[in-house]
Amino acid sequence: MEDFLDFFLIGCCAVLGITILFCMIRAIRGPRFADRVMSINSIGTMIIAIMAILSVVLEADYLIDISIAYALLSFIAVVVLTKLVMLRRNEKKKEDETSRTAQGERET
């Protein structure tokens, strides 16, 4: 029974690895920056799941600690990327508003 469980868990790791490849394709192709951020976040989540599965298969408790640290770093990275996107969007809105007001003053 233990051999079946190991085989099943390794199969789950393989499926997660394949889905990581699909997420990599989505991260490269885009089309929007938000799609890229979400696919990178999904890759991080799947890597955490793979580490948790491997900790069970290999009976290595330290992999759980590493996956928790990786989860924290992944969360911080997504928050920083989101903040950068919001700052860029706000700057673009301000530039658009200033260009519209400049065009309005030229027309009058």
GROMACS elastic network, one bead per residue, 0.5 to 0.9 nm:
[ bonds ]
;  ai    aj funct       b0    kb
    1     4     6  0.52123   500
    1     5     6  0.64471   500
    1     6     6  0.88276   500
    2     5     6  0.50695   500
    2     6     6  0.62461   500
    2     7     6  0.85876   500
    3     6     6  0.51301   500
    3     7     6  0.61074   500
    3     8     6  0.85335   500
    4     7     6  0.50294   500
    4     8     6  0.60218   500
    4     9     6  0.85477   500
    5     8     6  0.50314   500
    5     9     6  0.60791   500
    5    10     6  0.85310   500
    5    57     6  0.85607   500
    6     9     6  0.51675   500
    6    10     6  0.61139   500
    6    11     6  0.84785   500
    6    56     6  0.88064   500
    6    57     6  0.60850   500
    7    10     6  0.52206   500
    7    11     6  0.61186   500
    7    12     6  0.86693   500
    8    12     6  0.62414   500
    8    13     6  0.87340   500
    9    13     6  0.63261   500
    9    14     6  0.86999   500
    9    53     6  0.65097   500
    9    54     6  0.79588   500
    9    56     6  0.86485   500
    9    57     6  0.72475   500
   10    14     6  0.62869   500
   10    15     6  0.87404   500
   10    53     6  0.80037   500
   10    54     6  0.79583   500
   10    57     6  0.79978   500
   11    15     6  0.62631   500
   11    16     6  0.85934   500
   12    15     6  0.50921   500
   12    16     6  0.61526   500
   12    17     6  0.85028   500
   12    50     6  0.81878   500
   12    53     6  0.82571   500
   13    16     6  0.50480   500
   13    17     6  0.60618   500
   13    18     6  0.86928   500
   13    49     6  0.82758   500
   13    50     6  0.56573   500
   13    51     6  0.89449   500
   13    53     6  0.72936   500
   13    54     6  0.80862   500
   14    18     6  0.63136   500
   14    19     6  0.87256   500
   14    50     6  0.89924   500
   15    18     6  0.51330   500
   15    19     6  0.63265   500
   15    20     6  0.86334   500
   16    19     6  0.50552   500
   16    20     6  0.61411   500
   16    21     6  0.87699   500
   16    46     6  0.63075   500
   16    47     6  0.80693   500
   16    49     6  0.82564   500
   16    50     6  0.71891   500
   17    21     6  0.65321   500
   17    22     6  0.89569   500
   17    46     6  0.79989   500
   17    47     6  0.83603   500
   17    50     6  0.82949   500
   18    21     6  0.51406   500
   18    22     6  0.65967   500
   18    23     6  0.88208   500
   19    23     6  0.62090   500
   19    24     6  0.85658   500
   19    43     6  0.83092   500
   19    46     6  0.83078   500
   20    24     6  0.61458   500
   20    25     6  0.87086   500
   20    39     6  0.88056   500
   20    42     6  0.79549   500
   20    43     6  0.55741   500
   20    44     6  0.89449   500
   20    46     6  0.70715   500
   20    47     6  0.82490   500
   21    25     6  0.63969   500
   21    26     6  0.87670   500
   21    43     6  0.87039   500
   22    25     6  0.51026   500
   22    26     6  0.63896   500
   22    27     6  0.86938   500
   22    39     6  0.89787   500
   23    27     6  0.60891   500
   23    28     6  0.86184   500
   23    36     6  0.87889   500
   23    38     6  0.89725   500
   23    39     6  0.52704   500
   23    40     6  0.72095   500
   23    42     6  0.72264   500
   23    43     6  0.64993   500
   24    28     6  0.62086   500
   24    29     6  0.85940   500
   24    36     6  0.88080   500
   24    39     6  0.70730   500
   24    40     6  0.75035   500
   24    43     6  0.77058   500
   25    28     6  0.51802   500
   25    29     6  0.60511   500
   25    30     6  0.83563   500
   25    39     6  0.88577   500
   26    29     6  0.52183   500
   26    30     6  0.57430   500
   26    31     6  0.83109   500
   26    35     6  0.72991   500
   26    36     6  0.67145   500
   26    39     6  0.64213   500
   26    40     6  0.89257   500
   27    30     6  0.55842   500
   27    31     6  0.85969   500
   27    33     6  0.87098   500
   27    35     6  0.68434   500
   27    37     6  0.74187   500
   27    38     6  0.81812   500
   27    39     6  0.55910   500
   27    40     6  0.65763   500
   28    31     6  0.84923   500
   28    36     6  0.72052   500
   29    32     6  0.87106   500
   29    36     6  0.81471   500
   30    33     6  0.65976   500
   30    34     6  0.82370   500
   30    35     6  0.57953   500
   30    36     6  0.56604   500
   31    34     6  0.85680   500
   31    35     6  0.68227   500
   31    36     6  0.78377   500
   32    35     6  0.53257   500
   32    36     6  0.66959   500
   32    37     6  0.89815   500
   33    36     6  0.51004   500
   33    37     6  0.63189   500
   33    38     6  0.87026   500
   33    85     6  0.82213   500
   34    37     6  0.50840   500
   34    38     6  0.61407   500
   34    39     6  0.85743   500
   34    82     6  0.84717   500
   34    85     6  0.85485   500
   35    38     6  0.52061   500
   35    39     6  0.61530   500
   35    40     6  0.86230   500
   36    39     6  0.52039   500
   36    40     6  0.61879   500
   36    41     6  0.85573   500
   37    40     6  0.51946   500
   37    41     6  0.61276   500
   37    42     6  0.86036   500
   37    78     6  0.70891   500
   37    81     6  0.75237   500
   37    82     6  0.81924   500
   38    42     6  0.61071   500
   38    43     6  0.86042   500
   38    78     6  0.85177   500
   39    43     6  0.61602   500
   39    44     6  0.86442   500
   40    44     6  0.63041   500
   40    45     6  0.87185   500
   40    78     6  0.86448   500
   41    44     6  0.50906   500
   41    45     6  0.63106   500
   41    46     6  0.87460   500
   41    74     6  0.70428   500
   41    75     6  0.80820   500
   41    77     6  0.88384   500
   41    78     6  0.69284   500
   42    45     6  0.50389   500
   42    46     6  0.62020   500
   42    47     6  0.85869   500
   43    46     6  0.51670   500
   43    47     6  0.61687   500
   43    48     6  0.86676   500
   44    47     6  0.51163   500
   44    48     6  0.62923   500
   44    49     6  0.87441   500
   44    70     6  0.79909   500
   44    71     6  0.74024   500
   44    74     6  0.64073   500
   45    48     6  0.51187   500
   45    49     6  0.63635   500
   45    50     6  0.87542   500
   45    71     6  0.74025   500
   45    74     6  0.82803   500
   46    50     6  0.61562   500
   46    51     6  0.86076   500
   47    51     6  0.61889   500
   47    52     6  0.86168   500
   47    67     6  0.81537   500
   47    70     6  0.88656   500
   48    51     6  0.51358   500
   48    52     6  0.62545   500
   48    53     6  0.87011   500
   48    64     6  0.86534   500
   48    66     6  0.87620   500
   48    67     6  0.52606   500
   48    68     6  0.77817   500
   48    70     6  0.71794   500
   48    71     6  0.68304   500
   49    52     6  0.50627   500
   49    53     6  0.61840   500
   49    54     6  0.85592   500
   49    67     6  0.81332   500
   50    53     6  0.50945   500
   50    54     6  0.60612   500
   50    55     6  0.85221   500
   51    54     6  0.50623   500
   51    55     6  0.60925   500
   51    56     6  0.87969   500
   51    63     6  0.61088   500
   51    64     6  0.69790   500
   51    66     6  0.81192   500
   51    67     6  0.61784   500
   52    55     6  0.51183   500
   52    56     6  0.66466   500
   52    57     6  0.89046   500
   52    63     6  0.67599   500
   52    64     6  0.58451   500
   52    67     6  0.69726   500
   53    56     6  0.52891   500
   53    57     6  0.63466   500
   53    58     6  0.86203   500
   54    58     6  0.57365   500
   54    59     6  0.77622   500
   54    60     6  0.78213   500
   54    63     6  0.76581   500
   55    58     6  0.53070   500
   55    59     6  0.53194   500
   55    61     6  0.59790   500
   55    62     6  0.75914   500
   55    63     6  0.54359   500
   55    64     6  0.65337   500
   56    60     6  0.68785   500
   56    61     6  0.79588   500
   57    60     6  0.79494   500
   58    61     6  0.87247   500
   60    63     6  0.59904   500
   60    64     6  0.79896   500
   61    64     6  0.57143   500
   61    65     6  0.72691   500
   62    65     6  0.51802   500
   62    66     6  0.63971   500
   62    67     6  0.87149   500
   63    67     6  0.60654   500
   63    68     6  0.86047   500
   64    67     6  0.50291   500
   64    68     6  0.62282   500
   64    69     6  0.87097   500
   65    68     6  0.51853   500
   65    69     6  0.63732   500
   65    70     6  0.86263   500
   66    69     6  0.51535   500
   66    70     6  0.60909   500
   66    71     6  0.85754   500
   67    71     6  0.60391   500
   67    72     6  0.86537   500
   68    71     6  0.50282   500
   68    72     6  0.63813   500
   68    73     6  0.87666   500
   69    72     6  0.51827   500
   69    73     6  0.63291   500
   69    74     6  0.86102   500
   70    73     6  0.50881   500
   70    74     6  0.60117   500
   70    75     6  0.85296   500
   71    74     6  0.50474   500
   71    75     6  0.61199   500
   71    76     6  0.86385   500
   72    75     6  0.51462   500
   72    76     6  0.62611   500
   72    77     6  0.86417   500
   73    76     6  0.51389   500
   73    77     6  0.61271   500
   73    78     6  0.86861   500
   74    77     6  0.50867   500
   74    78     6  0.62768   500
   74    79     6  0.86913   500
   75    78     6  0.52382   500
   75    79     6  0.62746   500
   75    80     6  0.87107   500
   76    79     6  0.51077   500
   76    80     6  0.61880   500
   76    81     6  0.86210   500
   77    80     6  0.51573   500
   77    81     6  0.61293   500
   77    82     6  0.85342   500
   78    81     6  0.51016   500
   78    82     6  0.60499   500
   78    83     6  0.85360   500
   79    82     6  0.51298   500
   79    83     6  0.61744   500
   79    84     6  0.86923   500
   80    83     6  0.50554   500
   80    84     6  0.62307   500
   80    85     6  0.86795   500
   81    84     6  0.50759   500
   81    85     6  0.62246   500
   81    86     6  0.86573   500
   82    85     6  0.50887   500
   82    86     6  0.62109   500
   82    87     6  0.86543   500
   83    86     6  0.51236   500
   83    87     6  0.62023   500
   83    88     6  0.86315   500
   84    87     6  0.51117   500
   84    88     6  0.61408   500
   84    89     6  0.85415   500
   85    88     6  0.51297   500
   85    89     6  0.60861   500
   85    90     6  0.86060   500
   86    89     6  0.50603   500
   86    90     6  0.61417   500
   86    91     6  0.86100   500
   87    90     6  0.51587   500
   87    91     6  0.61924   500
   87    92     6  0.86083   500
   88    91     6  0.51392   500
   88    92     6  0.61758   500
   88    93     6  0.86810   500
   89    92     6  0.50892   500
   89    93     6  0.62453   500
   89    94     6  0.87357   500
   90    93     6  0.50821   500
   90    94     6  0.62937   500
   90    95     6  0.86989   500
   91    94     6  0.51237   500
   91    95     6  0.62298   500
   91    96     6  0.86423   500
   92    95     6  0.50634   500
   92    96     6  0.61587   500
   92    97     6  0.86150   500
   93    96     6  0.50705   500
   93    97     6  0.61620   500
   93    98     6  0.86513   500
   94    97     6  0.50855   500
   94    98     6  0.61748   500
   94    99     6  0.85720   500
   95    98     6  0.51906   500
   95    99     6  0.61304   500
   95   100     6  0.85765   500
   96    99     6  0.51454   500
   96   100     6  0.61307   500
   96   101     6  0.86530   500
   97   100     6  0.50774   500
   97   101     6  0.61745   500
   97   102     6  0.85271   500
   98   101     6  0.51563   500
   98   102     6  0.60611   500
   98   103     6  0.85614   500
   99   102     6  0.50339   500
   99   103     6  0.61356   500
   99   104     6  0.85618   500
  100   103     6  0.50760   500
  100   104     6  0.61027   500
  100   105     6  0.86569   500
  101   105     6  0.62082   500
  101   106     6  0.86734   500
  102   105     6  0.51926   500
  102   106     6  0.63434   500
  102   107     6  0.88498   500
  103   106     6  0.51085   500
  103   107     6  0.63517   500
  103   108     6  0.89445   500
  104   107     6  0.52736   500
  104   108     6  0.65876   500
  105   108     6  0.54155   500
